[in-house]
Amino acid sequence: MQKETKIILGIDPGTVVMGYGLIKVDAKGLKLLEMGVLKMSSKTNAHDRLKTIHEKVCALIKQFKPSEMAIEAPFFGKNVQSMLKLGRAQGVAIAAGIQGGLIVAEYAPKKIKQSITGNGNADKIQVMKMLQKLMTLEEKPEYLDASDALAAAVCHHFQGKSTITAGKNTFKDWGSYLEKNPQRIRK
């Protein structure tokens, strides 16, 4: 039996600003449920910030009841301390997702950008603008961490075999998709 709807939670982990975005996927397409950031003071104890991240992810799971979570994997930077802190934030968010019974998937930043814009080297503004077009979003988020989290959720939908679209037409390229779906072209 096909599932009617699916809710995906996207997370852009951070120890000071964590972005989150929730989408609903159904036969009508993608719909934004909520997008925002959890902003914490850098002066707050690191363990307290991790606790806050865990509590926020658990609260989002309780409120929206997603079945899947997509999280941006840490990028490899030169600052080892920053990498460790980011990894802890990601681990806490993943633990909250697993604790909530979600299927959890990690995506590299380049994979998310490639999935949304077609360019793995796109900047945050390009990702946000493409999401605005893709999901007809009017508002621009105050923090791009929110749109990055939304991008992770949308990427996860694009990467997986959706239970909603399973068994429907598959397309070999964009041209054949547009030919069968002219209503999807915006002018």
C-alpha positions as CSV (number, residue, x, y, z in Angstrom):
1,M,0.0,0.0,0.0
2,Q,1.4,3.4,-1.0
3,K,1.9,6.0,1.7
4,E,-0.2,9.1,1.0
5,T,2.2,11.7,2.5
6,K,5.7,11.8,3.8
7,I,7.3,14.5,6.0
8,I,11.0,15.1,5.9
9,L,13.0,17.1,8.5
10,G,16.2,18.7,7.1
11,I,19.0,19.9,9.5
12,D,21.9,22.1,8.9
13,P,23.9,21.5,12.0
14,G,25.8,24.2,13.9
15,T,26.8,24.9,17.5
16,V,25.7,28.5,17.4
17,V,23.1,28.5,14.6
18,M,21.3,25.3,13.6
19,G,19.0,25.5,10.6
20,Y,15.9,23.3,10.2
21,G,13.4,22.8,7.5
22,L,10.4,20.5,7.2
23,I,8.6,19.6,4.0
24,K,5.6,17.5,3.2
25,V,5.7,15.4,0.1
26,D,2.4,14.1,-1.4
27,A,0.7,13.6,-4.7
28,K,0.5,17.4,-5.1
29,G,4.3,17.9,-4.8
30,L,6.5,19.6,-2.1
31,K,5.1,21.9,0.5
32,L,7.0,23.8,3.1
33,L,5.7,23.2,6.6
34,E,8.3,25.2,8.6
35,M,11.8,26.6,8.2
36,G,13.8,28.4,10.8
37,V,16.9,28.5,13.0
38,L,17.8,27.7,16.5
39,K,20.2,30.5,17.5
40,M,22.3,30.0,20.6
41,S,24.8,32.3,22.3
42,S,28.5,31.4,21.7
43,K,29.0,32.3,25.4
44,T,26.7,29.4,26.5
45,N,28.5,26.3,27.7
46,A,29.1,23.9,24.8
47,H,27.3,21.0,26.6
48,D,24.2,23.2,27.2
49,R,24.1,24.1,23.5
50,L,24.2,20.4,22.6
51,K,21.4,19.7,25.0
52,T,19.4,22.6,23.4
53,I,20.0,21.1,19.9
54,H,18.8,17.7,21.1
55,E,15.7,19.3,22.7
56,K,14.8,21.3,19.6
57,V,15.1,18.3,17.2
58,C,13.0,16.2,19.5
59,A,10.4,19.0,19.7
60,L,10.3,19.3,15.9
61,I,9.8,15.5,15.6
62,K,7.0,15.6,18.2
63,Q,5.3,18.5,16.6
64,F,5.5,17.5,12.9
65,K,5.9,13.7,13.1
66,P,8.4,13.3,10.2
67,S,9.3,9.8,9.1
68,E,12.8,10.8,7.7
69,M,15.6,13.2,8.5
70,A,18.2,14.6,6.1
71,I,21.3,16.2,7.7
72,E,24.2,18.0,6.1
73,A,27.5,16.1,6.7
74,P,30.3,18.2,8.1
75,F,32.7,19.5,5.4
76,F,36.4,19.0,5.8
77,G,37.9,22.3,6.9
78,K,41.3,23.3,8.2
79,N,40.2,24.1,11.7
80,V,40.1,20.8,13.6
81,Q,38.4,22.3,16.7
82,S,35.6,23.7,14.5
83,M,35.2,20.3,12.9
84,L,34.9,18.6,16.2
85,K,32.3,21.0,17.5
86,L,30.3,20.7,14.3
87,G,30.5,16.9,14.4
88,R,29.2,16.9,18.0
89,A,26.2,19.1,16.9
90,Q,25.5,16.7,14.0
91,G,25.8,13.7,16.3
92,V,23.3,15.1,18.8
93,A,20.8,15.9,16.0
94,I,21.3,12.4,14.5
95,A,20.8,10.8,17.9
96,A,17.6,12.8,18.4
97,G,16.4,11.6,15.0
98,I,17.2,8.0,15.7
99,Q,15.6,8.2,19.1
100,G,12.5,9.6,17.4
101,G,12.3,6.6,15.1
102,L,13.3,8.5,11.9
103,I,15.2,7.2,8.9
104,V,18.3,9.3,8.9
105,A,20.4,10.2,5.9
106,E,23.6,12.3,5.6
107,Y,24.4,14.3,2.5
108,A,27.7,16.1,1.6
109,P,27.2,19.9,1.1
110,K,28.2,19.5,-2.6
111,K,25.6,16.8,-3.1
112,I,22.9,19.0,-1.6
113,K,23.9,21.9,-3.8
114,Q,24.1,19.7,-6.9
115,S,20.7,18.3,-6.2
116,I,19.0,21.7,-5.8
117,T,20.9,23.9,-8.3
118,G,22.6,21.4,-10.6
119,N,25.9,22.9,-9.5
120,G,27.8,21.4,-6.6
121,N,29.8,24.6,-6.2
122,A,26.7,26.9,-5.9
123,D,26.7,29.4,-3.1
124,K,24.1,29.7,-0.3
125,I,22.3,32.5,-2.1
126,Q,21.9,30.4,-5.3
127,V,20.6,27.5,-3.3
128,M,18.1,29.7,-1.5
129,K,16.9,31.3,-4.8
130,M,16.4,27.9,-6.4
131,L,14.4,26.8,-3.4
132,Q,12.2,29.9,-3.7
133,K,11.4,29.0,-7.3
134,L,11.1,25.3,-6.7
135,M,8.7,25.7,-3.8
136,T,7.2,29.1,-4.6
137,L,8.5,30.6,-1.4
138,E,7.8,34.3,-1.0
139,E,10.1,35.0,2.0
140,K,13.8,35.1,2.2
141,P,15.0,33.5,5.5
142,E,16.9,35.8,7.8
143,Y,19.6,33.1,8.1
144,L,20.7,31.0,5.2
145,D,21.2,28.1,7.6
146,A,17.4,27.7,7.4
147,S,17.4,27.4,3.6
148,D,20.4,25.1,3.8
149,A,18.4,22.8,6.1
150,L,15.4,23.0,3.7
151,A,17.8,22.1,0.8
152,A,18.9,19.0,2.7
153,A,15.2,17.9,3.1
154,V,14.5,18.5,-0.6
155,C,17.7,16.8,-1.7
156,H,16.7,13.8,0.3
157,H,13.4,13.7,-1.4
158,F,15.1,14.0,-4.8
159,Q,17.6,11.3,-4.0
160,G,15.3,8.6,-2.8
161,K,12.6,6.6,-4.4
162,S,9.6,8.3,-3.1
163,T,6.8,6.1,-2.0
164,I,4.5,8.6,-3.6
165,T,6.1,8.5,-7.1
166,A,7.0,4.8,-7.1
167,G,5.5,3.2,-10.1
168,K,4.9,6.4,-12.0
169,N,6.7,7.5,-15.1
170,T,10.5,7.7,-15.0
171,F,12.3,10.0,-17.3
172,K,15.7,9.7,-19.0
173,D,16.4,13.4,-19.1
174,W,14.9,16.9,-18.3
175,G,13.6,17.2,-21.9
176,S,11.4,14.1,-21.6
177,Y,10.2,15.2,-18.2
178,L,9.2,18.7,-19.4
179,E,7.5,17.2,-22.5
180,K,5.2,15.1,-20.2
181,N,4.8,17.9,-17.6
182,P,4.4,21.2,-19.4
183,Q,2.5,22.6,-16.4
184,R,5.8,22.6,-14.4
185,I,7.4,25.2,-16.6
186,R,7.3,28.7,-15.1
187,K,7.7,31.7,-17.3
